[in-house]
């Protein structure tokens, strides 16, 4: 649908800009003209009801009412409504003195509810839900004073589970789980005050392990192991105080590189070793503050 929108400005009562005149001129020239009605716009400040019209190029280029806006002293105030060319409501919002206040809903062209949320003085509150065109739940979460609270459920557009998690005062808290579109587990983890803690596991869409990680109470990873899709190890890291030792593996699971970083300045320190896929050592250096001190 290619829709050309324009404002039906509310101002001086001019019969030359009546809706009939707009329709007549559109059919002759293909151009849209503003026309008068209720309300007024003084020095660019709108007050009252304004309408926006569009042209439906799929239906003989018919004009249709695409939007109603209500203003008070230049601010959105009252019901704000958008329409599809078929007359179905696209969205409905309520404003008070420029702030969303009340229900906010959007719909698909078949009339099915797409999204619903309530506001109070511009702040989200209450239950928020989203659906697909078939009426299957896509997302559900509760808002308290503009922050997510309790369980949040998100599904793929086909209705299958996507994510399950919990919030406390707007921060992730407690168990979290997500799925691939094929239904296989993607991530299983635990949050505390918005950060990961404890065991974190991430999987490929095939079901094979991708990343396994252990977080401390400060949300920092202490141990990580990453796998290739075929199940062989690719990477390991182990944090011990201020130092992190990293191991990288060949595809045959033999050690390729081992090195250590000082986390205080992200500098290589201590032994650095490289091995061939046959397990034989190729290089060995000793580092301090990113500089080789021994070969």
Protein Blocks (a to p, Z undefined) as FASTA:
>chain_A
ZZdddddddddddfklgfklmmmmmmmnopacddddedddeehiaedjdddddddfkngo
iacdfbdcddeehiaedjdddddfkopafbdcddeehiacdjdddddfkopafbdcddee
hiaedjdddddfkopafbdcddeehiaehjdddddfkopafbdcddeehiaedjdddddf
kopafbdcddeehiaehjaddddfkopafbdcdddfkopafbdcdddfkopafbdcddeh
jbccdddddfkopafbdcdddfklopaehjdddddfkopafbdcddeehiafbZZ
